[in-house]
Amino acid sequence: MSESLSNRDARNGDAPNRDDPNRDDLAPFEAVLGVGGVLTDPGMTARYTRDHRDLMQGETPAVLRPRSVAEVQALVGLARAGGFGLVPQGGNTGYVGGATPEPGRRQLVVSLERMTRIRAVDPLNFTLACDAGTILADAQKAAEADGLFLPLSLGSEGSCRLGGNLGTNAGGLQVLRYGMARDLVLGLEVVLPDGTLFSDMRTLRKNNIGYDLKQLFIGAEGTLGIITGVVLKLWPAQTQRATAWLELAAGAPIPDMAATVRRETSDLASTFELISASSLGLVADLRAGEIGLRAGPGGAVLLELTASSNRIPLDDVLMGCLETLMERGWVTDAVLAQSEAQRRAFWAVRESIPEGEKHAGGSVKHDIALPISRLTDFLASAAVLLAERLPEVRLSVYGHVGDGNLHYNLVVPPGQDRLAFTRMIEAGFARDLYAIALEYGGSYSAEYGIGRFKRDLLERYSDPARLRLIGALKRALDPDGIMNAGALV
């Protein structure tokens, strides 16, 4: 996979291909970044050069670890002068190879893991300003310390970093109510490819001064600059949660259910997670025993309502909603969490699905986005495709279907090589699956981004105007192509 990408990019002339640098090439970086700022030992750089899914082995002359915005500016200038490319990297938890330096490109990894300062929490303005190297969970804790709530929540929140979250426009568990990462950003600070600083760290909700330039860098995967700081919106702390595990009837109409939940709860639902019986079975296999939860003939839904006021009878709201769902025949049974420990147990099952897939031999992941109204249509058409092409392959379907995000994953059959199976699926079945999603107004990338692994899909399925605009922005901001060449564009 990485070889074909590299060969194609070399043909397109996206980045220089030079001999490996010697110590003299890196000496200027060491002078600026100081002790621990430049890692060259292969034993120390290995974790930065392998993508999270073990699909691509990259290489880098060095990993750069700045401690300040000024040092980021300096290293960008040195990279330009020395003919290096740069690959910004957050926690290296992405699924599409967007933060992996490619072999032969002479790319330096830029990790902001030493830039983790919480700059300010404003409890009256409900904002948080911090360095882009801040781990997401640490940003959440900083908000909680002032009685506030940062709704961005991911399975990898203990290791992913805000710069990566913004670079990929991360989604996560609470998009239904709070939106994607870009919806949470008020201000941004970015070092541009020429080393200058774009600083727009305002905390304003209303600020109509022309182009919303910060949005150019959110979802750009480090191809237009290095995000160094961010101002995020916060909400009042959640003081109540009401959580239920729903067993679905056969043919339960997920779009109708999701819409009914929103109406019946006055939009207090923060998560509406679909879990198929097959995905639940993978968790049971992982734990080698009973998990205490069941799926109905139509699978299961993990539903959670939240509120920041104890005056709202949240449990009563949830019970009323469940009565409606059962009266309509969509839910056959439900288990309500009676304690925080039981709530966490529900969530532990949901969050163990990726690990369950890995335990079973790995999976080929399809990050599908759809209009919620077309989810059932997509699942029906995809089932026909699977039955025709891969009837023996185990399926794992789950996701944040309240916002239209479906993870449609194929488990690697026992005894088959994971990488070979992945290549086979991506060369045929995946393209047909994405064609179905596009037919229903959907997309092939809901929350993972494009990276290096989905560039061909961007080129295949984007209209010419989109590709022209993407190329124009890249050339305007990064004419020398030093920022994350090979990813996205």
DONUZA-537914 format. One line per field, with one value per residue (C-alpha): residue number from 0; residue in three letters; z, y, x. Coordinates in Angstrom, 2 decimals. Example, Ala and Ser with C-alpha at 12.3 -4.5 7.8 and 13.67 -1.06 7.14 Angstrom:
seq [0 | 1]
type [ALA | SER]
w [7.80 | 7.14]
v [-4.50 | -1.06]
u [12.30 | 13.67]
//
This chain:
seq [0 | 1 | 2 | 3 | 4 | 5 | 6 | 7 | 8 | 9 | 10 | 11 | 12 | 13 | 14 | 15 | 16 | 17 | 18 | 19 | 20 | 21 | 22 | 23 | 24 | 25 | 26 | 27 | 28 | 29 | 30 | 31 | 32 | 33 | 34 | 35 | 36 | 37 | 38 | 39 | 40 | 41 | 42 | 43 | 44 | 45 | 46 | 47 | 48 | 49 | 50 | 51 | 52 | 53 | 54 | 55 | 56 | 57 | 58 | 59 | 60 | 61 | 62 | 63 | 64 | 65 | 66 | 67 | 68 | 69 | 70 | 71 | 72 | 73 | 74 | 75 | 76 | 77 | 78 | 79 | 80 | 81 | 82 | 83 | 84 | 85 | 86 | 87 | 88 | 89 | 90 | 91 | 92 | 93 | 94 | 95 | 96 | 97 | 98 | 99 | 100 | 101 | 102 | 103 | 104 | 105 | 106 | 107 | 108 | 109 | 110 | 111 | 112 | 113 | 114 | 115 | 116 | 117 | 118 | 119 | 120 | 121 | 122 | 123 | 124 | 125 | 126 | 127 | 128 | 129 | 130 | 131 | 132 | 133 | 134 | 135 | 136 | 137 | 138 | 139 | 140 | 141 | 142 | 143 | 144 | 145 | 146 | 147 | 148 | 149 | 150 | 151 | 152 | 153 | 154 | 155 | 156 | 157 | 158 | 159 | 160 | 161 | 162 | 163 | 164 | 165 | 166 | 167 | 168 | 169 | 170 | 171 | 172 | 173 | 174 | 175 | 176 | 177 | 178 | 179 | 180 | 181 | 182 | 183 | 184 | 185 | 186 | 187 | 188 | 189 | 190 | 191 | 192 | 193 | 194 | 195 | 196 | 197 | 198 | 199 | 200 | 201 | 202 | 203 | 204 | 205 | 206 | 207 | 208 | 209 | 210 | 211 | 212 | 213 | 214 | 215 | 216 | 217 | 218 | 219 | 220 | 221 | 222 | 223 | 224 | 225 | 226 | 227 | 228 | 229 | 230 | 231 | 232 | 233 | 234 | 235 | 236 | 237 | 238 | 239 | 240 | 241 | 242 | 243 | 244 | 245 | 246 | 247 | 248 | 249 | 250 | 251 | 252 | 253 | 254 | 255 | 256 | 257 | 258 | 259 | 260 | 261 | 262 | 263 | 264 | 265 | 266 | 267 | 268 | 269 | 270 | 271 | 272 | 273 | 274 | 275 | 276 | 277 | 278 | 279 | 280 | 281 | 282 | 283 | 284 | 285 | 286 | 287 | 288 | 289 | 290 | 291 | 292 | 293 | 294 | 295 | 296 | 297 | 298 | 299 | 300 | 301 | 302 | 303 | 304 | 305 | 306 | 307 | 308 | 309 | 310 | 311 | 312 | 313 | 314 | 315 | 316 | 317 | 318 | 319 | 320 | 321 | 322 | 323 | 324 | 325 | 326 | 327 | 328 | 329 | 330 | 331 | 332 | 333 | 334 | 335 | 336 | 337 | 338 | 339 | 340 | 341 | 342 | 343 | 344 | 345 | 346 | 347 | 348 | 349 | 350 | 351 | 352 | 353 | 354 | 355 | 356 | 357 | 358 | 359 | 360 | 361 | 362 | 363 | 364 | 365 | 366 | 367 | 368 | 369 | 370 | 371 | 372 | 373 | 374 | 375 | 376 | 377 | 378 | 379 | 380 | 381 | 382 | 383 | 384 | 385 | 386 | 387 | 388 | 389 | 390 | 391 | 392 | 393 | 394 | 395 | 396 | 397 | 398 | 399 | 400 | 401 | 402 | 403 | 404 | 405 | 406 | 407 | 408 | 409 | 410 | 411 | 412 | 413 | 414 | 415 | 416 | 417 | 418 | 419 | 420 | 421 | 422 | 423 | 424 | 425 | 426 | 427 | 428 | 429 | 430 | 431 | 432 | 433 | 434 | 435 | 436 | 437 | 438 | 439 | 440 | 441 | 442 | 443 | 444 | 445 | 446 | 447 | 448 | 449 | 450 | 451 | 452 | 453 | 454 | 455 | 456 | 457 | 458 | 459 | 460 | 461 | 462 | 463 | 464 | 465 | 466 | 467 | 468 | 469 | 470 | 471 | 472 | 473 | 474 | 475 | 476 | 477 | 478 | 479 | 480 | 481 | 482 | 483 | 484 | 485 | 486 | 487 | 488]
type [MET | SER | GLU | SER | LEU | SER | ASN | ARG | ASP | ALA | ARG | ASN | GLY | ASP | ALA | PRO | ASN | ARG | ASP | ASP | PRO | ASN | ARG | ASP | ASP | LEU | ALA | PRO | PHE | GLU | ALA | VAL | LEU | GLY | VAL | GLY | GLY | VAL | LEU | THR | ASP | PRO | GLY | MET | THR | ALA | ARG | TYR | THR | ARG | ASP | HIS | ARG | ASP | LEU | MET | GLN | GLY | GLU | THR | PRO | ALA | VAL | LEU | ARG | PRO | ARG | SER | VAL | ALA | GLU | VAL | GLN | ALA | LEU | VAL | GLY | LEU | ALA | ARG | ALA | GLY | GLY | PHE | GLY | LEU | VAL | PRO | GLN | GLY | GLY | ASN | THR | GLY | TYR | VAL | GLY | GLY | ALA | THR | PRO | GLU | PRO | GLY | ARG | ARG | GLN | LEU | VAL | VAL | SER | LEU | GLU | ARG | MET | THR | ARG | ILE | ARG | ALA | VAL | ASP | PRO | LEU | ASN | PHE | THR | LEU | ALA | CYS | ASP | ALA | GLY | THR | ILE | LEU | ALA | ASP | ALA | GLN | LYS | ALA | ALA | GLU | ALA | ASP | GLY | LEU | PHE | LEU | PRO | LEU | SER | LEU | GLY | SER | GLU | GLY | SER | CYS | ARG | LEU | GLY | GLY | ASN | LEU | GLY | THR | ASN | ALA | GLY | GLY | LEU | GLN | VAL | LEU | ARG | TYR | GLY | MET | ALA | ARG | ASP | LEU | VAL | LEU | GLY | LEU | GLU | VAL | VAL | LEU | PRO | ASP | GLY | THR | LEU | PHE | SER | ASP | MET | ARG | THR | LEU | ARG | LYS | ASN | ASN | ILE | GLY | TYR | ASP | LEU | LYS | GLN | LEU | PHE | ILE | GLY | ALA | GLU | GLY | THR | LEU | GLY | ILE | ILE | THR | GLY | VAL | VAL | LEU | LYS | LEU | TRP | PRO | ALA | GLN | THR | GLN | ARG | ALA | THR | ALA | TRP | LEU | GLU | LEU | ALA | ALA | GLY | ALA | PRO | ILE | PRO | ASP | MET | ALA | ALA | THR | VAL | ARG | ARG | GLU | THR | SER | ASP | LEU | ALA | SER | THR | PHE | GLU | LEU | ILE | SER | ALA | SER | SER | LEU | GLY | LEU | VAL | ALA | ASP | LEU | ARG | ALA | GLY | GLU | ILE | GLY | LEU | ARG | ALA | GLY | PRO | GLY | GLY | ALA | VAL | LEU | LEU | GLU | LEU | THR | ALA | SER | SER | ASN | ARG | ILE | PRO | LEU | ASP | ASP | VAL | LEU | MET | GLY | CYS | LEU | GLU | THR | LEU | MET | GLU | ARG | GLY | TRP | VAL | THR | ASP | ALA | VAL | LEU | ALA | GLN | SER | GLU | ALA | GLN | ARG | ARG | ALA | PHE | TRP | ALA | VAL | ARG | GLU | SER | ILE | PRO | GLU | GLY | GLU | LYS | HIS | ALA | GLY | GLY | SER | VAL | LYS | HIS | ASP | ILE | ALA | LEU | PRO | ILE | SER | ARG | LEU | THR | ASP | PHE | LEU | ALA | SER | ALA | ALA | VAL | LEU | LEU | ALA | GLU | ARG | LEU | PRO | GLU | VAL | ARG | LEU | SER | VAL | TYR | GLY | HIS | VAL | GLY | ASP | GLY | ASN | LEU | HIS | TYR | ASN | LEU | VAL | VAL | PRO | PRO | GLY | GLN | ASP | ARG | LEU | ALA | PHE | THR | ARG | MET | ILE | GLU | ALA | GLY | PHE | ALA | ARG | ASP | LEU | TYR | ALA | ILE | ALA | LEU | GLU | TYR | GLY | GLY | SER | TYR | SER | ALA | GLU | TYR | GLY | ILE | GLY | ARG | PHE | LYS | ARG | ASP | LEU | LEU | GLU | ARG | TYR | SER | ASP | PRO | ALA | ARG | LEU | ARG | LEU | ILE | GLY | ALA | LEU | LYS | ARG | ALA | LEU | ASP | PRO | ASP | GLY | ILE | MET | ASN | ALA | GLY | ALA | LEU | VAL]
w [0.00 | 0.99 | -1.97 | -4.52 | -2.87 | -2.84 | -6.46 | -7.62 | -5.67 | -7.03 | -10.55 | -9.71 | -8.39 | -5.05 | -2.98 | -3.42 | -3.17 | -1.83 | -0.14 | 3.59 | 5.65 | 7.79 | 11.27 | 9.88 | 8.25 | 11.62 | 13.69 | 13.15 | 14.47 | 17.54 | 18.22 | 18.19 | 19.89 | 22.57 | 24.59 | 23.68 | 20.85 | 18.00 | 18.07 | 15.58 | 17.24 | 15.45 | 18.76 | 19.78 | 16.44 | 15.68 | 17.32 | 15.15 | 11.83 | 11.99 | 11.42 | 14.10 | 12.13 | 11.18 | 7.48 | 6.61 | 7.77 | 7.18 | 7.75 | 8.95 | 9.46 | 12.77 | 15.00 | 16.01 | 19.40 | 19.84 | 23.16 | 21.93 | 18.99 | 18.30 | 18.01 | 15.56 | 13.44 | 13.56 | 12.57 | 9.61 | 8.36 | 8.82 | 6.99 | 4.02 | 3.90 | 4.21 | 1.69 | 4.23 | 4.24 | 7.49 | 8.81 | 11.76 | 14.16 | 17.17 | 19.12 | 16.00 | 16.55 | 13.08 | 10.83 | 7.36 | 7.55 | 7.55 | 10.11 | 8.81 | 7.01 | 3.73 | 2.75 | 0.40 | 1.00 | 3.48 | 5.81 | 9.41 | 11.91 | 13.98 | 17.29 | 19.61 | 22.56 | 24.60 | 23.92 | 26.37 | 28.20 | 29.24 | 28.44 | 29.90 | 31.06 | 31.09 | 33.06 | 32.24 | 28.51 | 28.48 | 26.61 | 26.89 | 25.25 | 25.10 | 23.14 | 20.27 | 21.85 | 24.76 | 25.17 | 24.68 | 28.09 | 29.79 | 28.06 | 29.28 | 32.85 | 32.66 | 31.70 | 34.46 | 37.09 | 36.45 | 36.32 | 32.52 | 29.82 | 26.61 | 24.49 | 22.07 | 23.12 | 21.34 | 22.19 | 21.96 | 24.12 | 26.58 | 23.92 | 20.95 | 20.90 | 20.00 | 16.99 | 15.44 | 16.41 | 14.57 | 11.65 | 10.97 | 12.11 | 14.61 | 15.25 | 18.15 | 20.46 | 20.91 | 17.42 | 17.50 | 20.00 | 19.82 | 16.31 | 14.87 | 16.05 | 13.70 | 15.36 | 18.72 | 17.58 | 18.21 | 17.65 | 16.11 | 15.92 | 13.00 | 11.80 | 8.02 | 5.53 | 5.16 | 8.92 | 9.65 | 12.36 | 11.75 | 15.16 | 15.56 | 19.17 | 19.73 | 22.09 | 20.22 | 19.26 | 16.75 | 14.61 | 10.99 | 9.54 | 6.17 | 5.37 | 8.36 | 7.80 | 10.77 | 9.06 | 6.24 | 8.63 | 10.37 | 8.45 | 6.32 | 7.96 | 8.37 | 4.65 | 5.00 | 8.25 | 11.79 | 14.32 | 17.57 | 19.62 | 19.86 | 21.62 | 22.21 | 23.17 | 26.48 | 28.00 | 31.56 | 33.24 | 32.81 | 36.21 | 35.09 | 32.79 | 31.95 | 29.99 | 28.48 | 26.48 | 23.95 | 22.27 | 18.81 | 17.06 | 13.62 | 11.01 | 13.56 | 11.53 | 12.86 | 11.18 | 12.64 | 16.04 | 16.06 | 15.04 | 17.66 | 20.39 | 19.53 | 19.61 | 22.71 | 24.75 | 23.63 | 22.00 | 25.27 | 23.63 | 23.41 | 21.97 | 19.92 | 19.17 | 17.02 | 17.88 | 15.69 | 17.13 | 15.29 | 16.87 | 20.29 | 19.63 | 18.98 | 22.43 | 23.99 | 22.21 | 23.45 | 27.04 | 26.68 | 28.51 | 29.23 | 28.92 | 30.55 | 27.58 | 24.58 | 21.13 | 19.76 | 16.25 | 14.93 | 17.06 | 19.99 | 20.66 | 23.47 | 24.24 | 26.63 | 27.69 | 29.53 | 31.31 | 33.19 | 35.56 | 38.32 | 37.86 | 34.71 | 35.51 | 33.12 | 34.17 | 33.60 | 30.18 | 29.24 | 30.51 | 28.53 | 25.40 | 25.88 | 26.33 | 22.95 | 21.25 | 22.73 | 21.90 | 18.28 | 18.34 | 17.64 | 20.97 | 22.51 | 25.83 | 27.57 | 30.49 | 32.30 | 34.06 | 37.80 | 38.79 | 37.35 | 37.45 | 35.34 | 32.92 | 32.52 | 31.92 | 29.06 | 27.53 | 28.06 | 25.79 | 23.09 | 23.28 | 23.20 | 19.69 | 17.89 | 20.30 | 19.66 | 15.92 | 16.50 | 18.73 | 15.95 | 13.50 | 12.49 | 10.22 | 7.10 | 8.22 | 6.20 | 7.76 | 6.08 | 6.40 | 5.34 | 5.66 | 8.68 | 6.62 | 4.26 | 6.81 | 6.45 | 2.64 | 2.72 | 5.09 | 2.90 | -0.30 | 1.41 | 2.70 | -0.86 | -2.02 | 0.83 | 0.20 | -3.47 | -3.08 | 0.39 | 1.96 | 4.38 | 5.78 | 9.30 | 9.53 | 12.32 | 12.00 | 14.66 | 14.97 | 15.84 | 13.79 | 15.52 | 13.34 | 10.32 | 10.90 | 10.32 | 10.80 | 8.31 | 8.99 | 7.55 | 9.93 | 8.45 | 7.95 | 10.09 | 8.53 | 6.02 | 5.98 | 7.24 | 4.82 | 1.80 | 2.75 | 3.22 | -0.23 | -1.81 | -0.17 | -0.98 | -4.63 | -5.23 | -2.58 | -0.84 | -4.03 | -4.64 | -1.02 | -1.31 | -4.56 | -2.66 | 0.01 | -2.62 | -4.34 | -1.10 | -0.69 | 1.63 | 1.86 | 2.19 | 5.11 | 8.01 | 10.70 | 9.76 | 7.11 | 3.85 | 4.84 | 2.55 | 2.40 | 0.90 | -1.54 | -4.49 | -3.26 | -3.02 | -6.57 | -7.85 | -6.32 | -6.03 | -8.64 | -10.65 | -8.91 | -5.48 | -6.61 | -8.31 | -5.16 | -2.96 | -5.31 | -5.50 | -1.71 | -1.39 | -4.00 | -2.53 | 1.05 | 0.47 | -2.98 | -2.15 | -0.94 | 2.35 | 4.53 | 4.78 | 1.12 | 0.19 | 2.54 | 1.29 | -1.76]
v [0.00 | 2.52 | 1.57 | 2.29 | 5.62 | 6.65 | 5.68 | 7.59 | 10.71 | 10.61 | 10.54 | 13.56 | 15.46 | 16.22 | 16.26 | 16.03 | 12.70 | 13.18 | 11.17 | 10.56 | 13.48 | 13.28 | 14.71 | 18.12 | 18.43 | 18.00 | 20.09 | 23.35 | 21.67 | 20.41 | 23.90 | 25.33 | 22.51 | 21.61 | 18.43 | 15.88 | 18.03 | 15.90 | 12.12 | 10.11 | 6.74 | 4.15 | 2.69 | 6.06 | 7.04 | 3.70 | 4.59 | 7.71 | 5.95 | 3.14 | 3.98 | 3.09 | 0.19 | -1.34 | -0.96 | 1.21 | 1.37 | 4.84 | 6.33 | 9.61 | 11.08 | 12.54 | 13.38 | 17.06 | 17.91 | 21.68 | 23.28 | 26.58 | 28.30 | 30.14 | 26.82 | 25.54 | 28.64 | 28.15 | 24.49 | 25.25 | 27.78 | 25.29 | 22.57 | 24.85 | 25.82 | 22.19 | 20.72 | 18.65 | 17.86 | 18.00 | 15.64 | 17.07 | 14.30 | 14.32 | 11.10 | 8.94 | 7.36 | 8.01 | 5.28 | 6.55 | 6.98 | 10.77 | 11.22 | 8.63 | 9.84 | 8.04 | 6.17 | 8.14 | 11.53 | 12.96 | 13.96 | 15.00 | 14.21 | 17.21 | 16.09 | 18.70 | 16.30 | 18.77 | 21.60 | 20.74 | 24.00 | 24.88 | 28.58 | 29.73 | 28.51 | 31.18 | 29.91 | 33.00 | 32.87 | 29.04 | 28.71 | 26.79 | 27.91 | 25.46 | 24.20 | 21.85 | 19.12 | 18.80 | 15.29 | 15.39 | 13.81 | 16.45 | 19.20 | 17.55 | 17.50 | 21.16 | 22.04 | 19.83 | 21.54 | 24.73 | 23.01 | 22.97 | 20.33 | 19.70 | 17.42 | 16.10 | 12.45 | 9.60 | 6.08 | 7.27 | 10.39 | 9.24 | 9.47 | 11.54 | 15.23 | 18.27 | 19.21 | 15.83 | 16.02 | 19.34 | 18.32 | 15.40 | 17.16 | 14.37 | 13.18 | 10.80 | 9.89 | 13.11 | 14.61 | 14.09 | 16.93 | 18.99 | 18.57 | 17.67 | 19.12 | 22.10 | 23.03 | 23.39 | 25.76 | 29.52 | 30.38 | 28.85 | 29.44 | 27.99 | 28.15 | 28.47 | 26.72 | 29.89 | 30.02 | 32.96 | 32.74 | 32.99 | 33.79 | 34.04 | 32.94 | 34.95 | 33.69 | 35.33 | 33.56 | 36.28 | 37.60 | 38.35 | 39.79 | 38.09 | 34.59 | 32.24 | 31.39 | 29.05 | 26.58 | 26.14 | 24.28 | 22.11 | 18.84 | 19.78 | 17.03 | 19.21 | 19.93 | 23.69 | 24.39 | 23.20 | 23.93 | 25.09 | 26.47 | 26.39 | 28.03 | 25.59 | 26.11 | 24.63 | 23.82 | 23.59 | 20.39 | 17.42 | 16.70 | 14.07 | 11.08 | 8.57 | 5.56 | 2.60 | -0.50 | -1.25 | -4.61 | -3.97 | -5.82 | -7.30 | -4.59 | -1.78 | 1.46 | 3.14 | 6.53 | 6.72 | 5.68 | 8.33 | 11.04 | 9.91 | 9.96 | 13.52 | 14.69 | 12.74 | 13.90 | 17.54 | 16.87 | 15.83 | 12.71 | 13.03 | 9.57 | 7.03 | 4.14 | 1.15 | -2.18 | -5.21 | -8.71 | -9.65 | -6.79 | -7.75 | -11.31 | -10.09 | -8.46 | -11.70 | -13.62 | -11.09 | -11.51 | -15.27 | -15.28 | -13.69 | -9.91 | -9.42 | -7.63 | -8.95 | -7.79 | -8.25 | -9.57 | -6.06 | -5.48 | -3.07 | 0.65 | 2.36 | 5.52 | 8.24 | 11.47 | 14.20 | 17.42 | 20.14 | 20.89 | 18.65 | 20.28 | 18.21 | 14.81 | 13.02 | 9.48 | 10.23 | 11.68 | 8.53 | 6.24 | 8.10 | 7.84 | 4.09 | 3.55 | 5.19 | 3.03 | -0.15 | 0.79 | 1.12 | -2.35 | -1.15 | -2.18 | -5.60 | -5.03 | -2.40 | -2.27 | 1.04 | 1.77 | 1.92 | 3.21 | 4.89 | 1.53 | -0.07 | 2.86 | 2.45 | -1.27 | -0.48 | 1.86 | -0.59 | -3.04 | -0.41 | 0.77 | -2.79 | -3.49 | -2.36 | -4.48 | -7.38 | -7.03 | -7.01 | -10.09 | -11.89 | -11.27 | -7.65 | -5.95 | -3.83 | -0.61 | 1.37 | 4.73 | 5.49 | 8.73 | 8.81 | 10.98 | 9.41 | 8.91 | 6.54 | 4.29 | 1.44 | 1.61 | 1.47 | -1.50 | -3.42 | -2.77 | -3.50 | -6.82 | -7.85 | -6.92 | -8.84 | -11.94 | -11.92 | -11.24 | -12.32 | -14.56 | -16.22 | -13.03 | -12.00 | -8.51 | -5.95 | -3.06 | -0.37 | 3.35 | 6.77 | 6.34 | 9.24 | 11.46 | 9.12 | 7.59 | 3.83 | 1.66 | -1.17 | -3.46 | -6.85 | -9.20 | -10.94 | -14.64 | -17.11 | -18.11 | -15.25 | -12.62 | -9.34 | -7.08 | -9.25 | -9.41 | -5.63 | -5.03 | -7.44 | -5.73 | -2.22 | -3.13 | -4.35 | -4.73 | -1.42 | 0.58 | -0.99 | -0.37 | 3.30 | 3.54 | 2.46 | 5.09 | 7.78 | 6.66 | 7.42 | 10.82 | 9.58 | 9.65 | 7.25 | 9.15 | 10.22 | 10.94 | 9.31 | 11.77 | 11.06 | 10.64 | 8.48 | 5.50 | 7.28 | 9.67 | 7.56 | 7.77 | 11.55 | 11.71 | 9.13 | 10.51 | 14.28 | 16.62 | 18.64 | 21.91 | 20.46 | 19.05 | 22.33 | 24.33 | 21.92 | 22.15 | 25.94 | 26.28 | 23.91 | 25.76 | 29.15 | 28.30 | 25.66 | 26.23 | 24.18 | 21.20 | 20.75 | 20.15 | 16.50 | 15.66 | 12.47 | 13.04 | 14.33 | 16.14]
u [0.00 | 2.67 | 4.85 | 2.14 | 1.35 | 4.99 | 5.53 | 2.46 | 3.45 | 6.98 | 5.57 | 3.43 | 6.43 | 4.78 | 7.98 | 11.75 | 13.53 | 17.05 | 19.77 | 19.47 | 20.78 | 23.88 | 24.27 | 25.24 | 21.81 | 20.12 | 22.53 | 20.56 | 17.41 | 19.27 | 20.59 | 17.06 | 15.14 | 17.69 | 18.03 | 15.37 | 14.09 | 15.48 | 15.12 | 17.15 | 17.70 | 15.51 | 14.47 | 13.03 | 11.51 | 9.83 | 6.51 | 6.23 | 6.80 | 4.23 | 0.59 | -1.95 | -3.46 | -0.08 | -0.82 | 2.17 | 5.77 | 7.18 | 10.60 | 12.03 | 15.50 | 14.32 | 11.39 | 11.25 | 9.71 | 9.34 | 8.40 | 6.98 | 5.34 | 8.60 | 10.42 | 7.80 | 8.32 | 12.09 | 11.98 | 9.70 | 12.25 | 15.09 | 13.16 | 12.57 | 16.22 | 17.37 | 14.95 | 13.04 | 9.36 | 7.36 | 4.69 | 2.73 | 1.70 | -0.63 | -1.08 | -0.66 | -4.08 | -5.52 | -6.91 | -5.91 | -2.14 | -2.32 | 0.47 | 2.93 | 6.09 | 6.57 | 9.74 | 11.99 | 10.39 | 12.96 | 10.15 | 10.69 | 7.95 | 6.84 | 5.34 | 3.84 | 3.86 | 5.94 | 3.46 | 0.69 | -0.01 | -3.54 | -3.43 | -6.75 | -10.15 | -12.87 | -15.88 | -17.94 | -17.24 | -17.32 | -14.02 | -10.77 | -7.50 | -4.60 | -1.61 | -2.35 | -0.22 | -2.64 | -4.06 | -7.83 | -8.53 | -6.38 | -8.35 | -11.57 | -10.21 | -9.18 | -12.75 | -14.20 | -12.05 | -14.04 | -17.43 | -17.48 | -17.76 | -15.79 | -18.01 | -15.37 | -15.05 | -13.23 | -12.17 | -8.55 | -9.04 | -6.39 | -3.67 | -4.91 | -3.95 | -5.99 | -3.86 | -4.58 | -8.24 | -8.55 | -6.37 | -8.71 | -11.92 | -12.55 | -16.09 | -16.63 | -19.43 | -21.41 | -21.64 | -25.41 | -25.78 | -22.59 | -21.19 | -17.79 | -14.48 | -14.80 | -18.10 | -16.32 | -13.55 | -13.68 | -10.03 | -6.93 | -3.20 | -1.23 | 2.38 | 2.19 | 4.50 | 6.62 | 7.18 | 4.88 | 2.25 | -1.47 | -2.94 | -6.68 | -7.16 | -10.31 | -13.01 | -15.90 | -19.13 | -19.95 | -17.12 | -18.01 | -14.80 | -14.68 | -13.42 | -13.43 | -9.78 | -9.39 | -11.70 | -9.16 | -6.88 | -9.49 | -9.70 | -6.66 | -4.56 | -1.48 | -1.15 | -1.59 | 0.27 | 0.95 | -1.78 | -0.15 | -3.05 | -6.83 | -9.76 | -12.63 | -16.26 | -17.36 | -20.75 | -22.04 | -20.90 | -23.22 | -24.72 | -27.20 | -27.02 | -29.72 | -28.49 | -30.28 | -29.38 | -32.13 | -32.74 | -34.14 | -36.93 | -36.32 | -36.56 | -36.58 | -36.45 | -33.31 | -33.95 | -37.48 | -36.17 | -33.46 | -35.90 | -38.43 | -35.77 | -34.81 | -38.42 | -39.47 | -36.47 | -36.46 | -33.06 | -31.41 | -29.94 | -26.16 | -25.51 | -27.47 | -25.11 | -26.08 | -24.43 | -25.07 | -25.39 | -22.20 | -20.24 | -21.59 | -20.46 | -16.92 | -16.87 | -18.14 | -15.37 | -12.82 | -13.95 | -14.34 | -17.64 | -20.99 | -21.07 | -24.46 | -26.05 | -27.92 | -28.87 | -32.37 | -33.09 | -32.35 | -29.27 | -28.98 | -28.81 | -26.92 | -28.89 | -27.78 | -29.45 | -27.56 | -28.47 | -26.64 | -29.51 | -30.86 | -34.24 | -34.85 | -36.44 | -34.11 | -35.01 | -38.69 | -37.90 | -35.98 | -38.74 | -41.37 | -39.26 | -38.74 | -42.47 | -43.06 | -40.40 | -41.84 | -45.42 | -44.38 | -42.83 | -39.30 | -37.73 | -38.35 | -36.58 | -34.46 | -32.03 | -31.62 | -28.34 | -29.04 | -25.61 | -22.55 | -20.77 | -23.49 | -23.43 | -19.68 | -20.18 | -22.56 | -20.02 | -17.16 | -18.98 | -19.45 | -15.85 | -14.48 | -15.74 | -12.53 | -10.49 | -12.85 | -12.25 | -8.51 | -8.76 | -10.63 | -7.79 | -8.33 | -10.81 | -11.11 | -12.76 | -15.30 | -16.14 | -19.46 | -21.45 | -25.08 | -28.15 | -29.83 | -32.99 | -31.11 | -29.37 | -31.84 | -31.68 | -27.89 | -27.81 | -30.25 | -28.27 | -24.95 | -26.33 | -27.15 | -23.64 | -22.04 | -24.18 | -23.22 | -19.51 | -18.36 | -21.02 | -18.59 | -17.04 | -18.00 | -19.44 | -19.10 | -21.54 | -21.80 | -21.48 | -22.79 | -25.92 | -27.65 | -25.48 | -25.39 | -21.94 | -21.80 | -18.71 | -19.19 | -16.25 | -15.28 | -13.47 | -10.44 | -11.29 | -9.32 | -6.05 | -5.93 | -3.21 | -4.64 | -2.76 | -3.52 | -7.20 | -7.26 | -5.78 | -8.26 | -11.26 | -10.07 | -9.46 | -13.00 | -15.68 | -14.92 | -15.38 | -18.77 | -19.74 | -18.76 | -20.71 | -23.83 | -23.16 | -22.74 | -25.94 | -27.80 | -26.15 | -23.40 | -19.62 | -16.68 | -15.16 | -17.34 | -14.74 | -11.40 | -10.29 | -8.41 | -4.77 | -2.68 | -5.02 | -8.06 | -6.44 | -7.51 | -11.12 | -10.94 | -9.64 | -12.13 | -15.31 | -14.78 | -16.19 | -13.61 | -14.51 | -13.72 | -10.39 | -9.50 | -10.21 | -8.25 | -5.28 | -5.49 | -5.47 | -2.51 | -0.48 | -1.31 | -0.34 | 2.34 | 3.85 | 6.95 | 4.89 | 6.73 | 3.65 | 2.67 | 3.24 | 1.40 | -1.52 | -4.88 | -3.42]
//
